[in-house]
Amino acid sequence: MKLGITGLKGSGKNTLFEAFTGLSHDSSAYKGEDRIGTVKVPDERVDFLSNMYQPKKTTYAQVQFFLPFTKSLSGNQNKDENVWSQIRNCDAIINVVRNFKAYGEKDPEPLKDFESLDQEFILSDLIIVEKRLERIAQDRQRGKKNIPEEISLLNQCQKYLNDNIPLRTDKSLQEAQLLKGFAFLSLKPVLILFNNEDDDMELPSINEAIKKENFMVIRGKLEQELAQMPEEDINEFLLEFDISESAMNRIIKASYDMSGLISFFTVGDDEVKAWTIKNNTNAQDAAGTIHTDFKKGFIRAEVLAYKDLLEAQTYNEARKKGSVRLEGKTYIVNDGDIINFRFNV
């Protein structure tokens, strides 16, 4: 999963990028360049399976944090579409909103700042919709056939965007396959991070529209210090500032939830590995995430729920209890399933 970090100037994007990735300016991208950091997804289930199988290799799921370089996002409409084109390649967006006082800056206005950047997403999407509808009209004049469903969806998008409503508010648009290629910014899942003072854990005043979004409060400076702290000092720091879980862990969990992602596992002496798929993925498509041959030659999936293995303590014991089962290609994979795919090509 790739998460794009956005926010207005002075919101603390770089600070939070370093909190999420543990990277500093000295070890990451140079000033004036995009910053990319890849982290493993903490998962106690992978830890347990690795201890059980003692494989040669243990592979966790990964999340990539992407912070594009931009000269200014000050609240005016950003004309650099290249910035947005890079964010369009991300699976979800983390919108960092300043909720702390900064020297030489006006008092924070988190609600206004979020709405300002969201409007830029809406405007950018509207331009794409209008260009596509114009192209379709030209093609029709040339006698080229069009797809009625695409036109209907684009008209629906245009109505929302003209009313300054982000497309993500309509779940049916999120599921529309014909819209996937447009990579609309306002259609992507968004997590709003209210970046607070070190001693402030309170949510700022928000309206009813924001309450329907995914959001959380974070103390960026503290989290940055935590990410770069020696292991032996971490527990004391957590207690002192009442931090129960790192920002990175919380962001990853929230991002998985809002993006509708789950994990299944493959196990063995060679490797224990976590695989990330969309919720409601069937067994045959899940097999395809490992290799196209697995999907093409799919026969059966041998499935064991993680909780059943945890209860049985060994795979053989789980099999004796009848917890290991064979499933067909239409089986919907559940979060935590341990799967051995049988295939023949």
KESE-54364 format. One record per residue (C-alpha): x, y, z. Coordinates in nm, 3 decimals. Layout:
<pts>
<pt u="X" v="Y" w="Z"/>
...
</pts>
This chain:
<pts>
<pt u="0.000" v="0.000" w="0.000"/>
<pt u="0.123" v="0.346" w="-0.091"/>
<pt u="0.013" v="0.642" w="0.122"/>
<pt u="0.052" v="0.997" w="-0.009"/>
<pt u="0.115" v="1.268" w="0.251"/>
<pt u="-0.033" v="1.609" w="0.176"/>
<pt u="-0.091" v="1.927" w="0.370"/>
<pt u="-0.056" v="2.302" w="0.352"/>
<pt u="0.272" v="2.482" w="0.413"/>
<pt u="0.380" v="2.459" w="0.778"/>
<pt u="0.146" v="2.172" w="0.864"/>
<pt u="0.431" v="1.945" w="0.973"/>
<pt u="0.436" v="1.702" w="0.678"/>
<pt u="0.811" v="1.642" w="0.694"/>
<pt u="0.801" v="1.594" w="1.070"/>
<pt u="0.530" v="1.331" w="1.041"/>
<pt u="0.698" v="1.162" w="0.746"/>
<pt u="1.003" v="1.113" w="0.969"/>
<pt u="0.780" v="0.994" w="1.254"/>
<pt u="0.622" v="0.732" w="1.028"/>
<pt u="0.941" v="0.609" w="0.864"/>
<pt u="1.215" v="0.675" w="1.120"/>
<pt u="1.409" v="0.857" w="0.847"/>
<pt u="1.575" v="1.193" w="0.905"/>
<pt u="1.688" v="1.463" w="0.666"/>
<pt u="2.039" v="1.316" w="0.684"/>
<pt u="1.933" v="0.968" w="0.579"/>
<pt u="1.648" v="1.037" w="0.338"/>
<pt u="1.589" v="1.250" w="0.030"/>
<pt u="1.769" v="1.579" w="-0.018"/>
<pt u="1.587" v="1.907" w="0.017"/>
<pt u="1.381" v="1.982" w="-0.291"/>
<pt u="1.312" v="1.618" w="-0.376"/>
<pt u="1.030" v="1.375" w="-0.314"/>
<pt u="1.069" v="1.166" w="-0.003"/>
<pt u="0.981" v="0.797" w="0.005"/>
<pt u="1.001" v="0.561" w="0.302"/>
<pt u="0.898" v="0.197" w="0.319"/>
<pt u="0.812" v="0.033" w="0.651"/>
<pt u="0.696" v="-0.314" w="0.747"/>
<pt u="0.344" v="-0.354" w="0.882"/>
<pt u="0.370" v="-0.466" w="1.246"/>
<pt u="0.168" v="-0.784" w="1.287"/>
<pt u="0.182" v="-1.009" w="1.592"/>
<pt u="0.032" v="-1.287" w="1.383"/>
<pt u="0.339" v="-1.290" w="1.159"/>
<pt u="0.556" v="-1.293" w="1.472"/>
<pt u="0.369" v="-1.597" w="1.605"/>
<pt u="0.384" v="-1.786" w="1.276"/>
<pt u="0.753" v="-1.710" w="1.237"/>
<pt u="0.826" v="-1.844" w="1.586"/>
<pt u="0.626" v="-2.155" w="1.508"/>
<pt u="0.782" v="-2.240" w="1.169"/>
<pt u="1.130" v="-2.092" w="1.219"/>
<pt u="1.151" v="-2.020" w="0.844"/>
<pt u="1.458" v="-1.911" w="0.653"/>
<pt u="1.277" v="-1.587" w="0.574"/>
<pt u="0.997" v="-1.385" w="0.733"/>
<pt u="0.823" v="-1.123" w="0.519"/>
<pt u="0.584" v="-0.868" w="0.662"/>
<pt u="0.341" v="-0.665" w="0.455"/>
<pt u="0.480" v="-0.325" w="0.363"/>
<pt u="0.352" v="0.030" w="0.349"/>
<pt u="0.520" v="0.303" w="0.148"/>
<pt u="0.488" v="0.662" w="0.265"/>
<pt u="0.526" v="0.916" w="-0.015"/>
<pt u="0.584" v="1.287" w="0.046"/>
<pt u="0.599" v="1.481" w="-0.282"/>
<pt u="0.811" v="1.792" w="-0.301"/>
<pt u="0.612" v="2.107" w="-0.364"/>
<pt u="0.728" v="2.467" w="-0.341"/>
<pt u="0.407" v="2.586" w="-0.180"/>
<pt u="0.066" v="2.468" w="-0.080"/>
<pt u="-0.044" v="2.780" w="0.102"/>
<pt u="-0.417" v="2.753" w="0.057"/>
<pt u="-0.442" v="2.900" w="-0.292"/>
<pt u="-0.524" v="2.666" w="-0.577"/>
<pt u="-0.210" v="2.477" w="-0.662"/>
<pt u="-0.128" v="2.494" w="-1.033"/>
<pt u="0.138" v="2.225" w="-1.030"/>
<pt u="-0.059" v="1.928" w="-1.154"/>
<pt u="0.262" v="1.724" w="-1.148"/>
<pt u="0.230" v="1.712" w="-0.767"/>
<pt u="-0.123" v="1.576" w="-0.794"/>
<pt u="-0.027" v="1.328" w="-1.066"/>
<pt u="0.213" v="1.166" w="-0.820"/>
<pt u="-0.047" v="1.157" w="-0.543"/>
<pt u="-0.291" v="0.998" w="-0.788"/>
<pt u="-0.069" v="0.690" w="-0.790"/>
<pt u="-0.122" v="0.644" w="-0.415"/>
<pt u="-0.383" v="0.414" w="-0.265"/>
<pt u="-0.490" v="0.661" w="0.002"/>
<pt u="-0.413" v="1.013" w="0.122"/>
<pt u="-0.293" v="1.136" w="0.460"/>
<pt u="-0.393" v="1.500" w="0.496"/>
<pt u="-0.183" v="1.671" w="0.765"/>
<pt u="-0.357" v="1.968" w="0.926"/>
<pt u="-0.178" v="2.215" w="1.154"/>
<pt u="-0.333" v="2.245" w="1.499"/>
<pt u="-0.034" v="2.396" w="1.679"/>
<pt u="0.097" v="2.749" w="1.718"/>
<pt u="0.402" v="2.835" w="1.510"/>
<pt u="0.634" v="3.133" w="1.540"/>
<pt u="0.545" v="3.405" w="1.293"/>
<pt u="0.227" v="3.226" w="1.185"/>
<pt u="-0.136" v="3.305" w="1.257"/>
<pt u="-0.330" v="3.086" w="1.497"/>
<pt u="-0.415" v="2.745" w="1.352"/>
<pt u="-0.739" v="2.705" w="1.161"/>
<pt u="-0.754" v="2.327" w="1.111"/>
<pt u="-1.104" v="2.310" w="0.968"/>
<pt u="-1.036" v="2.584" w="0.715"/>
<pt u="-0.701" v="2.430" w="0.616"/>
<pt u="-0.852" v="2.088" w="0.553"/>
<pt u="-1.134" v="2.230" w="0.345"/>
<pt u="-0.888" v="2.441" w="0.146"/>
<pt u="-0.681" v="2.143" w="0.035"/>
<pt u="-0.988" v="1.928" w="-0.023"/>
<pt u="-1.118" v="2.197" w="-0.259"/>
<pt u="-0.797" v="2.169" w="-0.460"/>
<pt u="-0.860" v="1.797" w="-0.500"/>
<pt u="-1.216" v="1.867" w="-0.610"/>
<pt u="-1.109" v="2.128" w="-0.865"/>
<pt u="-0.837" v="1.900" w="-1.004"/>
<pt u="-1.088" v="1.615" w="-1.045"/>
<pt u="-1.344" v="1.845" w="-1.206"/>
<pt u="-1.095" v="1.947" w="-1.474"/>
<pt u="-1.033" v="1.580" w="-1.557"/>
<pt u="-1.406" v="1.500" w="-1.572"/>
<pt u="-1.483" v="1.794" w="-1.798"/>
<pt u="-1.195" v="1.710" w="-2.034"/>
<pt u="-1.310" v="1.349" w="-2.059"/>
<pt u="-1.673" v="1.445" w="-2.127"/>
<pt u="-1.554" v="1.688" w="-2.393"/>
<pt u="-1.347" v="1.413" w="-2.555"/>
<pt u="-1.642" v="1.173" w="-2.550"/>
<pt u="-1.859" v="1.436" w="-2.723"/>
<pt u="-1.595" v="1.482" w="-2.992"/>
<pt u="-1.567" v="1.107" w="-3.043"/>
<pt u="-1.945" v="1.083" w="-3.078"/>
<pt u="-1.939" v="1.342" w="-3.357"/>
<pt u="-1.679" v="1.130" w="-3.536"/>
<pt u="-1.906" v="0.829" w="-3.511"/>
<pt u="-1.708" v="0.652" w="-3.243"/>
<pt u="-1.906" v="0.443" w="-3.000"/>
<pt u="-1.901" v="0.533" w="-2.632"/>
<pt u="-1.986" v="0.356" w="-2.309"/>
<pt u="-2.317" v="0.485" w="-2.168"/>
<pt u="-2.226" v="0.370" w="-1.817"/>
<pt u="-1.906" v="0.575" w="-1.825"/>
<pt u="-2.094" v="0.887" w="-1.933"/>
<pt u="-2.352" v="0.836" w="-1.659"/>
<pt u="-2.079" v="0.796" w="-1.395"/>
<pt u="-1.888" v="1.101" w="-1.518"/>
<pt u="-2.204" v="1.312" w="-1.514"/>
<pt u="-2.267" v="1.197" w="-1.160"/>
<pt u="-1.910" v="1.292" w="-1.066"/>
<pt u="-1.946" v="1.631" w="-1.234"/>
<pt u="-2.258" v="1.708" w="-1.031"/>
<pt u="-2.086" v="1.627" w="-0.701"/>
<pt u="-1.774" v="1.824" w="-0.790"/>
<pt u="-1.968" v="2.129" w="-0.911"/>
<pt u="-2.141" v="2.124" w="-0.573"/>
<pt u="-1.797" v="2.110" w="-0.400"/>
<pt u="-1.866" v="1.760" w="-0.269"/>
<pt u="-1.574" v="1.511" w="-0.271"/>
<pt u="-1.645" v="1.192" w="-0.466"/>
<pt u="-1.550" v="0.968" w="-0.171"/>
<pt u="-1.883" v="1.054" w="-0.008"/>
<pt u="-2.054" v="0.820" w="-0.256"/>
<pt u="-1.953" v="0.460" w="-0.190"/>
<pt u="-2.094" v="0.343" w="-0.523"/>
<pt u="-1.842" v="0.562" w="-0.706"/>
<pt u="-1.559" v="0.404" w="-0.508"/>
<pt u="-1.668" v="0.063" w="-0.636"/>
<pt u="-1.718" v="0.169" w="-0.999"/>
<pt u="-1.454" v="-0.009" w="-1.208"/>
<pt u="-1.492" v="0.235" w="-1.498"/>
<pt u="-1.364" v="0.518" w="-1.276"/>
<pt u="-1.051" v="0.339" w="-1.150"/>
<pt u="-0.831" v="0.461" w="-1.434"/>
<pt u="-0.901" v="0.828" w="-1.357"/>
<pt u="-0.747" v="0.798" w="-1.009"/>
<pt u="-0.961" v="1.086" w="-0.881"/>
<pt u="-0.806" v="1.252" w="-0.578"/>
<pt u="-1.133" v="1.326" w="-0.401"/>
<pt u="-1.238" v="0.963" w="-0.451"/>
<pt u="-0.941" v="0.822" w="-0.260"/>
<pt u="-0.973" v="0.731" w="0.109"/>
<pt u="-0.848" v="1.022" w="0.322"/>
<pt u="-0.715" v="1.018" w="0.676"/>
<pt u="-0.706" v="1.362" w="0.839"/>
<pt u="-0.425" v="1.406" w="1.090"/>
<pt u="-0.471" v="1.697" w="1.327"/>
<pt u="-0.112" v="1.778" w="1.417"/>
<pt u="-0.122" v="1.908" w="1.776"/>
<pt u="0.110" v="2.067" w="2.031"/>
<pt u="0.324" v="1.832" w="2.243"/>
<pt u="0.094" v="1.868" w="2.545"/>
<pt u="-0.237" v="1.872" w="2.357"/>
<pt u="-0.428" v="1.551" w="2.286"/>
<pt u="-0.765" v="1.716" w="2.225"/>
<pt u="-0.956" v="1.711" w="1.899"/>
<pt u="-1.010" v="2.061" w="1.755"/>
<pt u="-1.359" v="2.192" w="1.692"/>
<pt u="-1.493" v="2.024" w="1.376"/>
<pt u="-1.819" v="2.029" w="1.184"/>
<pt u="-2.060" v="1.749" w="1.097"/>
<pt u="-1.899" v="1.691" w="0.756"/>
<pt u="-1.556" v="1.627" w="0.910"/>
<pt u="-1.711" v="1.388" w="1.164"/>
<pt u="-1.797" v="1.161" w="0.871"/>
<pt u="-1.432" v="1.150" w="0.762"/>
<pt u="-1.149" v="0.934" w="0.895"/>
<pt u="-0.945" v="1.143" w="1.139"/>
<pt u="-0.719" v="1.129" w="1.442"/>
<pt u="-0.514" v="1.357" w="1.663"/>
<pt u="-0.137" v="1.324" w="1.657"/>
<pt u="0.153" v="1.504" w="1.827"/>
<pt u="0.401" v="1.519" w="1.545"/>
<pt u="0.711" v="1.646" w="1.723"/>
<pt u="0.679" v="1.386" w="1.999"/>
<pt u="0.624" v="1.108" w="1.746"/>
<pt u="0.929" v="1.221" w="1.548"/>
<pt u="1.143" v="1.201" w="1.862"/>
<pt u="0.999" v="0.858" w="1.943"/>
<pt u="1.077" v="0.722" w="1.596"/>
<pt u="1.443" v="0.824" w="1.625"/>
<pt u="1.494" v="0.721" w="1.985"/>
<pt u="1.718" v="0.433" w="2.105"/>
<pt u="1.522" v="0.119" w="2.190"/>
<pt u="1.618" v="0.130" w="2.558"/>
<pt u="1.464" v="0.476" w="2.606"/>
<pt u="1.133" v="0.416" w="2.433"/>
<pt u="0.926" v="0.271" w="2.719"/>
<pt u="1.010" v="0.555" w="2.954"/>
<pt u="0.922" v="0.809" w="2.684"/>
<pt u="0.587" v="0.639" w="2.616"/>
<pt u="0.493" v="0.651" w="2.982"/>
<pt u="0.600" v="1.012" w="3.028"/>
<pt u="0.387" v="1.141" w="2.741"/>
<pt u="0.101" v="0.891" w="2.771"/>
<pt u="0.156" v="0.738" w="2.428"/>
<pt u="0.004" v="0.391" w="2.408"/>
<pt u="0.104" v="0.313" w="2.049"/>
<pt u="0.333" v="0.474" w="1.793"/>
<pt u="0.194" v="0.701" w="1.522"/>
<pt u="0.314" v="0.466" w="1.251"/>
<pt u="0.119" v="0.172" w="1.393"/>
<pt u="-0.198" v="0.377" w="1.433"/>
<pt u="-0.171" v="0.527" w="1.085"/>
<pt u="-0.119" v="0.187" w="0.924"/>
<pt u="-0.417" v="0.033" w="1.105"/>
<pt u="-0.641" v="0.326" w="1.014"/>
<pt u="-0.521" v="0.319" w="0.652"/>
<pt u="-0.592" v="-0.054" w="0.620"/>
<pt u="-0.940" v="-0.004" w="0.766"/>
<pt u="-1.039" v="0.291" w="0.549"/>
<pt u="-0.896" v="0.128" w="0.236"/>
<pt u="-1.074" v="-0.201" w="0.304"/>
<pt u="-0.755" v="-0.406" w="0.316"/>
<pt u="-0.688" v="-0.733" w="0.497"/>
<pt u="-0.399" v="-0.979" w="0.526"/>
<pt u="-0.369" v="-1.351" w="0.464"/>
<pt u="-0.060" v="-1.565" w="0.527"/>
<pt u="0.142" v="-1.835" w="0.359"/>
<pt u="0.365" v="-2.047" w="0.582"/>
<pt u="0.641" v="-2.301" w="0.550"/>
<pt u="1.001" v="-2.383" w="0.633"/>
<pt u="1.128" v="-2.151" w="0.360"/>
<pt u="0.916" v="-1.846" w="0.431"/>
<pt u="0.633" v="-1.704" w="0.639"/>
<pt u="0.475" v="-1.418" w="0.449"/>
<pt u="0.187" v="-1.171" w="0.487"/>
<pt u="-0.008" v="-1.077" w="0.174"/>
<pt u="-0.230" v="-0.770" w="0.145"/>
<pt u="-0.557" v="-0.790" w="-0.047"/>
<pt u="-0.888" v="-0.607" w="-0.065"/>
<pt u="-1.167" v="-0.725" w="0.161"/>
<pt u="-1.415" v="-0.958" w="-0.017"/>
<pt u="-1.143" v="-1.101" w="-0.244"/>
<pt u="-1.211" v="-1.458" w="-0.354"/>
<pt u="-0.957" v="-1.738" w="-0.318"/>
<pt u="-0.865" v="-1.753" w="-0.686"/>
<pt u="-0.788" v="-1.379" w="-0.703"/>
<pt u="-0.596" v="-1.400" w="-0.375"/>
<pt u="-0.386" v="-1.676" w="-0.531"/>
<pt u="-0.309" v="-1.439" w="-0.816"/>
<pt u="-0.142" v="-1.195" w="-0.577"/>
<pt u="0.125" v="-1.461" w="-0.520"/>
<pt u="0.171" v="-1.559" w="-0.884"/>
<pt u="-0.040" v="-1.556" w="-1.199"/>
<pt u="0.014" v="-1.933" w="-1.233"/>
<pt u="-0.154" v="-1.984" w="-0.896"/>
<pt u="-0.465" v="-1.810" w="-1.027"/>
<pt u="-0.457" v="-1.968" w="-1.371"/>
<pt u="-0.416" v="-2.324" w="-1.245"/>
<pt u="-0.616" v="-2.286" w="-0.923"/>
<pt u="-0.756" v="-2.616" w="-0.790"/>
<pt u="-0.829" v="-2.570" w="-0.421"/>
<pt u="-0.725" v="-2.359" w="-0.123"/>
<pt u="-0.635" v="-2.529" w="0.203"/>
<pt u="-0.747" v="-2.277" w="0.465"/>
<pt u="-0.692" v="-2.243" w="0.839"/>
<pt u="-0.808" v="-1.941" w="1.036"/>
<pt u="-0.533" v="-1.783" w="1.245"/>
<pt u="-0.746" v="-1.792" w="1.560"/>
<pt u="-0.800" v="-2.167" w="1.513"/>
<pt u="-0.425" v="-2.224" w="1.481"/>
<pt u="-0.369" v="-2.012" w="1.789"/>
<pt u="-0.611" v="-2.230" w="1.980"/>
<pt u="-0.469" v="-2.559" w="1.849"/>
<pt u="-0.105" v="-2.440" w="1.876"/>
<pt u="0.009" v="-2.662" w="1.585"/>
<pt u="-0.111" v="-2.710" w="1.228"/>
<pt u="-0.143" v="-3.088" w="1.274"/>
<pt u="-0.354" v="-3.043" w="1.586"/>
<pt u="-0.577" v="-2.796" w="1.401"/>
<pt u="-0.617" v="-3.054" w="1.125"/>
<pt u="-0.719" v="-3.321" w="1.381"/>
<pt u="-0.983" v="-3.082" w="1.516"/>
<pt u="-1.123" v="-3.032" w="1.166"/>
<pt u="-1.027" v="-2.666" w="1.151"/>
<pt u="-0.831" v="-2.707" w="0.827"/>
<pt u="-1.069" v="-2.706" w="0.532"/>
<pt u="-1.061" v="-2.712" w="0.152"/>
<pt u="-1.223" v="-2.420" w="-0.027"/>
<pt u="-1.300" v="-2.348" w="-0.392"/>
<pt u="-1.224" v="-2.048" w="-0.610"/>
<pt u="-1.530" v="-1.850" w="-0.495"/>
<pt u="-1.437" v="-1.870" w="-0.127"/>
<pt u="-1.406" v="-1.519" w="0.021"/>
<pt u="-1.075" v="-1.486" w="0.204"/>
<pt u="-1.096" v="-1.364" w="0.563"/>
<pt u="-0.844" v="-1.150" w="0.746"/>
<pt u="-0.592" v="-1.380" w="0.912"/>
<pt u="-0.651" v="-1.685" w="0.693"/>
<pt u="-0.350" v="-1.912" w="0.653"/>
<pt u="-0.370" v="-2.053" w="0.301"/>
<pt u="-0.193" v="-2.321" w="0.104"/>
<pt u="-0.296" v="-2.296" w="-0.261"/>
<pt u="-0.317" v="-2.610" w="-0.473"/>
<pt u="-0.273" v="-2.542" w="-0.842"/>
<pt u="-0.172" v="-2.710" w="-1.166"/>
<pt u="-0.045" v="-2.534" w="-1.479"/>
</pts>
